């Protein structure tokens, strides 16, 4: 009997957790891009950042988008 595989779906909670992990890691990712060390960023993370429109390919390199800048700005500590 042939086995059938059931496609797995990611739950909304899994997607939210993944997005939050990426959001928390974005400043470090930007630092790596600034230091020209994009090779140290996981390929899956790059794909996810591009899908979220936080990073974009430009002239063979990656750069932060306006949306990505806004996400970073939201994470910056505010003065009280």
Buried (B, 14 or more C-beta within 10 A) or exposed (E): EEEEEEEEEEEEEEEEEBEEEBBEBBEEBBEBBEEEEBEEBEEEBBEBBBEBEBBBEEEEEBEBBEEBEEBBEEEEEEEE
